[in-house]
């Protein structure tokens, strides 16, 4: 049986290698992805070992999505998207003769 780690970002850590851990990531975009940490590490191994973050911290993270190299592999166990509600403050009606500045 595998362990399940819940996270807000994609992560590969040296301390999790060989521990049969699945990671469930809930990104801010509403996408939730579950992946096998060990399979992700094996696919990314060569690239990770060349990164400063791996050499210094023995960890790699990504905030907005999983790395492209993993997206269509068997490392990804499941992927689902839920709608994220975007809050707006007011409706603005603009005609062709008006200029309106909107700050985001």
DRENBAVEX-537553 format. One line per field, with one value per residue: y, x, z of N, C-alpha, C, CB in turn; residue in one letter; residue number from 1. Coordinates in Angstrom, 1 decimal. Each point is the difference from the previous one (the first is absolute). Glycine has a CB too. Layout:
<rs>
n_c2 (Y	...);
n_c1 (X	...);
n_c3 (Z	...);
ca_c2 (Y	...);
ca_c1 (X	...);
ca_c3 (Z	...);
c_c2 (Y	...);
c_c1 (X	...);
c_c3 (Z	...);
cb_c2 (Y	...);
cb_c1 (X	...);
cb_c3 (Z	...);
type (A	...);
seq (NUM	...);
</rs>
This chain:
<rs>
n_c2 (-1.2	2.3	1.4	1.5	2.2	1.8	1.7	2.7	-1.8	-2.4	-1.3	-1.6	-0.3	-1.4	-0.7	-1.6	-2.0	-2.6	1.2	-1.9	3.7	-0.4	3.1	0.3	2.7	1.3	1.6	2.5	-1.7	-1.3	-2.1	-2.2	-0.9	-2.7	0.2	-2.9	2.4	-2.3	1.3	2.8	-1.3	-1.4	2.7	1.7	-2.2	2.1	2.6	-0.6	0.0	3.1	1.4	1.8	-1.7	-2.7	1.3	1.1	-2.1	-3.1	2.0	0.0	2.2	0.0	2.5	-1.4	-3.3	-2.5	1.3	0.4	-2.6	-0.7	0.6	-3.0	-1.7	-2.3	2.9	0.2	-2.2	2.1	2.4	1.1	2.8	0.6	2.3	1.5	1.4	2.1	1.5	1.7	2.3	0.0	-1.5	2.1	0.7	0.3	1.9	-0.7	2.5	-1.8	0.4	-2.3	0.5	-3.2	0.6	-3.1);
n_c1 (0.8	1.5	0.4	-2.7	2.6	-3.0	2.2	-1.6	2.2	0.0	1.5	2.2	0.5	2.8	-2.5	-1.6	2.6	-2.1	-3.2	-1.5	-0.2	-2.7	1.2	-3.4	1.6	-2.8	1.7	-1.1	-1.4	-2.1	2.7	-0.9	3.0	-0.6	3.4	0.6	1.5	1.0	-0.9	1.3	2.8	0.1	-0.5	2.4	2.7	1.1	-1.4	0.9	3.0	-0.2	-1.4	2.4	-2.5	1.8	2.4	-1.7	-2.1	1.1	-2.3	-0.7	-2.3	-1.4	-1.6	-1.4	0.3	1.1	2.7	-1.7	1.2	-3.1	-1.9	0.3	0.9	-1.7	0.7	-3.2	-1.2	-1.7	0.3	-2.6	0.1	-1.6	-1.0	2.5	-3.0	1.7	-0.9	-1.3	0.6	-2.2	-1.3	2.3	-2.9	3.0	-2.2	2.2	0.1	1.7	3.2	-1.1	3.1	-1.0	2.2	0.3);
n_c3 (0.0	-1.9	2.7	-1.2	0.1	0.2	-1.8	-0.1	-2.1	-1.9	2.8	-1.9	3.5	-0.9	2.0	-2.6	-0.9	0.5	0.9	-2.7	-0.3	-1.8	0.0	0.4	-1.8	1.3	-2.8	1.7	-2.4	2.3	-0.3	2.4	-1.4	1.8	-0.9	1.0	2.1	-1.9	-2.7	0.7	0.4	-2.7	-1.6	1.5	0.0	-2.0	1.3	2.9	-0.7	-1.3	2.9	1.3	1.1	0.1	1.5	2.5	0.8	-0.8	-2.1	-3.2	1.3	-2.8	1.8	-2.5	0.1	1.2	-1.2	-2.7	1.4	1.2	-2.6	-0.9	3.1	0.8	1.8	-0.4	2.5	-1.5	-2.0	1.8	-1.4	2.9	-2.1	1.5	0.9	-2.0	2.9	-2.6	2.2	-2.3	-2.4	-1.2	-1.7	-1.9	-1.8	-1.9	2.2	2.4	0.0	2.3	1.2	0.2	2.6	-0.9);
ca_c2 (1.2	1.2	1.2	1.1	1.3	1.0	1.2	1.1	0.1	-1.2	-0.1	-1.2	0.1	-1.2	-0.8	-0.9	-1.0	-1.4	-0.2	-0.3	1.1	0.8	1.4	0.6	1.4	0.9	1.3	1.1	0.0	-1.0	-1.3	-0.9	-1.1	-1.0	-0.6	-0.8	0.7	-0.8	0.0	1.4	0.1	-0.8	0.7	1.3	-0.2	0.6	1.4	0.5	0.0	1.1	1.2	0.5	-0.2	-1.4	-0.1	0.8	-0.3	-1.3	0.2	0.8	0.3	0.8	0.5	0.1	-1.2	-1.0	0.2	-0.5	-1.3	-1.0	0.2	-1.1	-1.3	-0.8	0.6	0.7	-1.0	0.7	1.5	0.6	1.5	0.5	1.4	0.9	1.2	1.3	1.1	1.3	1.0	0.7	0.0	1.2	0.1	0.9	0.2	0.3	1.4	0.1	-0.6	-0.4	-0.7	-1.1	-0.6	-1.4);
ca_c1 (-0.8	0.8	-0.4	-0.5	0.4	-0.8	0.8	-0.5	0.9	0.7	1.2	0.8	1.0	0.9	-0.4	-1.2	0.4	-0.1	-1.0	-1.3	-0.9	-0.8	-0.2	-1.2	0.2	-1.2	0.5	-0.9	-0.8	-1.1	0.4	0.5	0.7	0.6	1.1	0.9	1.3	1.1	0.0	0.4	1.5	0.7	-0.1	0.6	1.3	1.2	-0.2	0.1	1.4	0.7	-0.6	0.5	-0.9	0.2	1.3	0.1	-1.2	-0.5	-1.4	-0.4	-1.4	-0.6	-1.2	-1.2	-0.4	1.1	0.9	-0.5	0.6	-0.8	-1.4	-0.6	0.7	-0.7	0.2	-1.3	-1.0	-1.3	0.0	-1.4	-0.1	-1.3	-0.1	0.4	-0.8	0.8	-0.8	0.0	-0.6	-1.2	-0.1	0.3	-0.6	0.9	-0.4	1.2	0.5	0.5	1.2	-0.1	1.2	-0.3	1.2	-0.1);
ca_c3 (0.0	-0.1	0.9	-0.8	0.5	-0.6	-0.2	-0.8	-1.1	-0.5	0.7	0.0	1.1	0.2	1.2	-0.3	-1.0	0.5	1.1	-0.6	0.3	-1.1	0.4	-0.6	0.0	-0.3	-0.5	0.1	-1.2	0.1	-0.5	1.0	-0.6	0.9	-0.7	0.7	0.2	-0.5	-1.5	-0.4	0.3	-1.0	-1.2	0.1	0.7	-0.6	0.1	1.4	0.5	-0.6	0.5	1.3	1.1	0.4	0.6	1.2	0.9	-0.3	-0.3	-1.1	0.1	-1.0	0.6	-0.9	-0.8	0.1	-1.1	-1.3	-0.3	0.7	-0.2	-0.7	0.4	1.0	1.3	0.3	0.3	-0.3	-0.3	-0.1	0.1	0.6	-0.3	1.0	-0.1	-0.1	0.6	-0.6	0.9	-0.6	-1.5	-0.7	-1.4	-0.8	-1.4	-0.8	0.3	1.4	0.4	1.4	0.5	1.0	0.6	0.4);
c_c2 (1.2	1.0	1.1	1.3	1.1	1.3	1.1	0.3	-1.3	-0.1	-1.4	0.3	-1.3	-0.8	-0.9	-1.1	-1.4	-0.2	-0.3	1.0	0.5	1.4	0.6	1.5	0.7	1.4	1.1	0.1	-0.9	-1.4	-0.8	-1.2	-0.9	-0.7	-0.9	0.7	-0.8	0.0	1.4	0.2	-0.7	0.7	1.3	-0.1	0.7	1.5	0.6	0.0	1.1	1.4	0.4	-0.3	-1.4	-0.2	0.6	-0.5	-1.4	0.0	0.8	0.2	0.9	0.4	-0.1	-1.2	-1.0	0.2	-0.7	-1.4	-1.2	-0.1	-1.2	-1.4	-0.8	0.5	0.7	-1.1	0.6	1.5	0.4	1.5	0.4	1.5	0.8	1.3	1.2	1.1	1.3	1.1	0.8	-0.2	1.4	0.0	1.0	0.1	0.4	1.4	0.2	-0.7	-0.3	-0.7	-1.0	-0.5	-1.4	-0.3);
c_c1 (0.9	-0.5	-0.5	0.4	-0.8	0.8	-0.7	1.0	0.6	1.3	0.7	1.1	0.8	-0.5	-1.2	0.3	0.0	-1.0	-1.4	-1.1	-0.7	-0.2	-1.3	0.2	-1.2	0.6	-1.1	-1.0	-1.3	0.3	0.6	0.6	0.6	1.1	0.8	1.3	1.2	0.1	0.4	1.5	0.8	0.0	0.8	1.5	1.2	-0.1	0.2	1.4	0.8	-0.5	0.6	-0.9	0.1	1.3	0.1	-1.1	-0.5	-1.5	-0.3	-1.5	-0.5	-1.4	-1.2	-0.4	1.1	0.9	-0.5	0.5	-0.8	-1.4	-0.7	0.6	-0.8	0.3	-1.2	-1.1	-1.4	0.2	-1.4	0.1	-1.3	0.1	0.4	-0.9	0.8	-0.9	0.2	-0.6	-1.1	0.0	0.2	-0.6	0.9	-0.6	1.3	0.6	0.6	1.3	0.0	1.3	-0.5	1.2	-0.2	0.9);
c_c3 (0.0	1.0	-0.9	0.7	-0.7	0.0	-0.8	-1.2	-0.4	0.8	-0.3	1.0	0.1	1.1	-0.3	-1.0	0.6	1.1	-0.5	0.3	-1.2	0.6	-0.7	0.1	-0.5	-0.3	0.1	-1.2	0.1	-0.5	1.1	-0.7	1.1	-0.9	0.9	0.2	-0.5	-1.5	-0.5	0.1	-1.1	-1.4	0.0	0.5	-0.6	0.1	1.4	0.5	-0.6	0.6	1.4	1.2	0.5	0.7	1.4	1.0	-0.1	-0.2	-1.2	0.1	-1.2	0.5	-0.8	-0.8	0.2	-1.3	-1.3	-0.3	0.7	-0.5	-0.8	0.3	1.0	1.4	0.5	0.2	-0.3	-0.2	-0.1	0.2	0.5	-0.3	1.2	-0.2	0.0	0.5	-0.8	0.9	-0.6	-1.5	-0.6	-1.4	-0.7	-1.4	-0.7	0.2	1.4	0.1	1.5	0.3	1.0	0.5	0.5	1.2);
cb_c2 (-1.2	-0.5	-0.6	-1.4	-0.9	-1.0	-1.5	1.0	2.3	0.1	1.6	-0.6	1.6	1.3	1.9	2.0	1.7	-0.2	1.6	-2.4	0.6	-2.2	0.3	-2.0	-0.3	-1.4	-1.2	1.2	0.5	2.0	0.9	0.7	1.4	-0.3	1.9	-2.1	1.0	-1.4	-1.8	0.8	0.2	-2.1	-1.0	1.0	-2.2	-2.0	-0.2	-1.0	-2.4	-1.4	-0.5	1.8	1.7	-0.7	0.0	1.9	2.3	-1.0	-0.2	-1.0	-0.1	-1.2	1.6	2.3	1.3	-1.7	0.2	2.3	1.1	0.4	2.4	1.6	1.1	-1.9	0.3	2.1	-0.9	-1.9	-0.1	-2.2	0.3	-1.7	-0.4	-1.0	-1.2	-0.8	-1.1	-1.1	0.2	1.7	-2.0	0.3	-0.7	-0.6	0.8	-1.6	0.8	0.2	1.1	-0.1	2.0	-0.6	2.3	-0.7);
cb_c1 (-1.9	0.5	1.8	-1.9	2.4	-2.2	2.1	-1.1	0.5	-1.1	-0.9	-0.5	-1.5	1.9	0.9	-1.4	1.4	2.4	1.4	0.6	1.4	-1.1	2.5	-1.5	2.4	-1.6	1.6	1.8	2.1	-1.5	0.5	-1.7	0.5	-2.2	0.1	-1.1	-1.0	-0.2	-1.8	-2.3	-0.5	-0.6	-2.3	-2.3	-0.9	0.2	-1.5	-2.2	-0.2	0.4	-2.2	1.2	-1.6	-1.4	1.0	0.9	-0.6	1.8	-0.4	1.9	0.1	1.3	1.5	0.6	-1.3	-1.5	1.9	0.0	2.2	1.4	0.4	-0.5	2.2	0.1	2.4	0.7	1.4	-1.2	2.2	-1.1	1.6	-0.2	-1.7	2.4	-1.9	1.4	0.2	-0.1	2.2	0.1	-1.6	2.1	-2.4	2.0	-2.3	-0.9	-1.8	-2.3	1.3	-2.5	1.5	-2.1	0.6	-0.6);
cb_c3 (1.2	-2.4	1.7	-0.8	0.5	0.7	0.2	2.0	0.7	-2.3	1.8	-2.5	1.2	-0.9	1.4	0.4	-1.2	-0.6	1.4	0.1	1.9	-0.9	0.4	0.7	-0.5	1.5	-1.6	1.3	-1.3	-0.2	-2.3	1.7	-2.0	1.5	-1.6	-0.9	2.1	2.0	0.0	0.7	2.4	1.2	-0.4	0.4	0.7	-1.6	-2.0	0.4	0.3	-2.1	-1.2	-1.3	-1.0	-2.0	-2.3	-1.2	-0.2	1.4	2.5	-1.5	2.4	-1.9	1.2	-0.2	-1.7	1.3	1.6	-0.9	-0.2	1.9	0.0	-1.8	-0.5	-1.6	-0.5	-1.3	1.8	1.3	-1.1	0.8	-1.9	1.8	-1.7	0.2	1.1	-1.9	2.2	-2.3	1.0	1.9	0.2	1.4	0.8	1.4	0.6	-1.7	-1.6	0.9	-1.9	0.0	-0.4	-1.2	0.7	-2.3);
type (X	X	X	X	X	X	X	X	X	X	X	X	X	X	X	X	X	X	X	X	X	X	X	X	X	X	X	X	X	X	X	X	X	X	X	X	X	X	X	X	X	X	X	X	X	X	X	X	X	X	X	X	X	X	X	X	X	X	X	X	X	X	X	X	X	X	X	X	X	X	X	X	X	X	X	X	X	X	X	X	X	X	X	X	X	X	X	X	X	X	X	X	X	X	X	X	X	X	X	X	X	X	X	X);
seq (1	2	3	4	5	6	7	8	9	10	11	12	13	14	15	16	17	18	19	20	21	22	23	24	25	26	27	28	29	30	31	32	33	34	35	36	37	38	39	40	41	42	43	44	45	46	47	48	49	50	51	52	53	54	55	56	57	58	59	60	61	62	63	64	65	66	67	68	69	70	71	72	73	74	75	76	77	78	79	80	81	82	83	84	85	86	87	88	89	90	91	92	93	94	95	96	97	98	99	100	101	102	103	104);
</rs>
